[in-house]
Amino acid sequence: MKRAVKARLIAENPVRQIEVGREEKPDPVARALEPAELTQLFLRVPAGEYRRALQGLGYGDFRLGEGSGLLVRDVALNDGLMHVRRATSLDEDGRQEEHARRPKSHLVRSVPILEQLEPVLAEAIRDKGDLDLVFPGLRGGKLTSKNLARAIKWETWRDDIRRYPAGESPLRFHDLRHTACTLFLRAGVPVHEVQEIMGHASIAVTELYAHSNAERIRGAGAKLSAYLELEATLGRRAA
């Protein structure tokens, strides 16, 4: 509407006085899977390209578009690192772009290769050239959320892995990234290091995982429980 006013298509902005309510932001930690659920998810997909793609998303700390743009030359098994240099995306017509773009943060970053992912990557790059895709889609093309979901019949079994409260989206591929970030922080990796690994533009984004509502509330409950137990113990001693 502001642009329409500036272009003199309308005299004034009719929505300027409308108050927009604040939308409650979902807790990303609540979207994360537990390690056992992650393993269960992998096992629902037959061994092969698509299971490896899911393991890459769950253990590789990247977005689906970044995983689909990963080339063999970006994987340094000897160094224990993957280098995220590009990401594929859909164009305005919903088709996969031929030319990959920079990652969302516009920064090239390195992510660690977990021991759990190392044999998966070794199998994924075997007998491939440097410019081949690590996680290809159907018939060797680019992997997208649509063709991956269709290939593994994602919508028929994802609720078996995790159900979310009414009104929330069902399990998404991006929730594997939420899972990776949450597990890094649970494992004790400092927030600033997790920010660098995940490619968050701001540390405030990473801190959403470190200081989620659920974690804070559980922590507060634990402190109050300990206080009440201490008070009860002191009361018994006084009696």
N, C-alpha and C positions, 0 to 999 in steps of 0.2 A: 504494500500500500504506500509506503514511503517513496518507492521508486515511481509509482503512478502519479503521486503528487508532484514529484520533481519533474516528471515528463509532461506535466500539465494535462494529464488525462482525466484527473478528478481535482476538484477544488480543495478538498481536505481529506485527511485520513479518517475513515469512519470507524476504525478499530483502535484508535489511539487511546481512548479512555477505558477500554476493556481491561479488567484486571485478570491476569492469568494466574491460576493457583499453582503453587509449587508441586511438582511431581516428585513423589517419594522415590529416591534412588534405590534400586535393589541392592541387597547385600551380596557382593561377588563371592564371598566365602561360603554363603549359603548355597550357591550354585555349584561349588566344588564337590567332586566325588571323593570318597574315601579310597585309600589304596586298594582295598579288596574289591570295591566296585569297579575301579579302573581295570584291574586284572580280569574281572568278570566280563567287562565290556569287550576287551581284546579277544577273549575266548569265544565270544558270540560270532566272530567273523572268521571264516575259513582262512587257514594259513595261506599267505600269498601277498600280492601287491597291496590289497586294501587293508589287511590287518597291519601290515608294516606302516601304511600311511597313518592309521589311527595311533599306532605306537609312537610314530614320529610326533604327532600332535600332543599326545599325552606326556611324553618324556622329553620332547624337543623344545618346549617353551615358545613356540612360534604360532602365529595366526595361520589359518588355513591357506590364505593367499601366499604367505611366506613359504609355507611348506610346499605348495604346488610349484613355486618358482625355484626351489632348491636344486642346484646342479651338483653333479658328482664332484666337480672341482672345489665346491664349497665345503666338502666334508674332509676333515683332516683327522683320520682315525689315530694316526701316530701321535698327534698333538692333543687328542681328546677334545677337539673343538669343531663346531660347525659355524660357518660364517653366513649370516643372513644379509644378503646384498640386494635382494629384489623381492617383489611380490606381484603376483598376477591379480587381475581384478576384472570385473564385468564392465563392458562399455555401456553406453546409453541405451542400446538395444537389448541389453541383457546377455550379450555374447562375450565370451572370454577374450580379453585383449591379447593380441599376438605379441606385443612388446611389453615385457614386464616393467613395472615401475619400481621406484625405491620403496622400502618398507614404510609403514604408516608414520613412523617417527622421522623419516627421511634420513636416518643414520644407519650406516652399516654397523652391525654389532656381531659379537661372537657369543655363542651359547655352549655350555658344556655338554659333552656326550656322556650320559649316564652309563654305568656298567650294564644296566638293563637294556639300553638301546644299542650298545656297541655291536652285538651280533646281528641285530636287526639291520643296521646300516651296512654292515659288511655284506650281508646277503643282498640288500637292495642295490648296491653299486657293483656287484660282481659282474665282470665281463661287459661293463658299460664304458663309454668314452667320457672324457672330462665334461663335455657339454650336454650330456644326457641328463634327463630328469631323474632325481632320486626316487620321487614318489609320483609316477605318472598316473594319468587317469585312463579312461577307457581307450583301448587300442593305441596306447602310447601318448595320448594327448594330455592337455592340462587338466589337473584335478580341480573340480569345483564342488561346492557343497551339494549341488543338485545331482551331479552324476555319481558322486560318492554315496549319497543317501540312497539313490536308486539302485546302485550296484549291490549294496549290503542290506537292502530292505530295512533301512534304519528306522522308519516310522512304525514298523510292525513289532519291534522289540525294545525300543529305547526305554519305554516306561517300566520294563522289567528290571532295568538297571537302577533307575532312580525316578521317583515320582515327586513332583513339586506341588505346593499348595495351589488350590483353585485360583485362577486368574493369572498365574505365572506361565511363562512359556515352558513347553516340555524340554527335555534334555537336548542341547544344541552342541554342535561340534566346538563352538567357541568356549563351552564350559570346560573343555579339556585344558584350555589355556588358564582359565580360572583355577583349575585343579593344580596345575604345575606351579603357579605363583603361590598358592596357599601352602602347598607342601614344602616349597623352598623355605618359606618363613617359619613353618612348623619345625623344620629341621634345624633352625637356628641361624640361617644365613642372614647377615645384616641387611636392613631395608635398602640401603644405597646400592649394595651389590645386586640385590634382586631387581631393582629398578634398571640397572645396566643390562642385566641378562634378558629381562622381559622387553626392553625397549620402550618403557613408559616415558613419555615426554616430560612428566613432572613426578617428583617423588611423592606428591600428594596422592597420585593415583595408586602407587604401590602401597601407601599407608592405609588405603581403604581395606587392603587385605590384612595388614598387620593389626589394624585397630577396628575390626568390624564390629557392628552392634552386638552380634551374637557372642563374640569373644569377650567384649567388655562386660556384657551382662553376666556371663558365666563367671568371669573373674570377680565381679562385685559380689555375686552370690557366695563364692568360695571364701571371700574375705569376711563377709557377715557370718557365715557358718563358723569360721574359726573364732571370731570374736564371741559369739554366743557360747561356743564350747568352752572358751577360756573363762567367761563369766560364770558359767555353771560349775566349772572346776573350783574357782575361787570361792563360790558360794558354799560348796560342799565342805571345803576346808574350814571355812569360818564356822560352819555348824558343828 
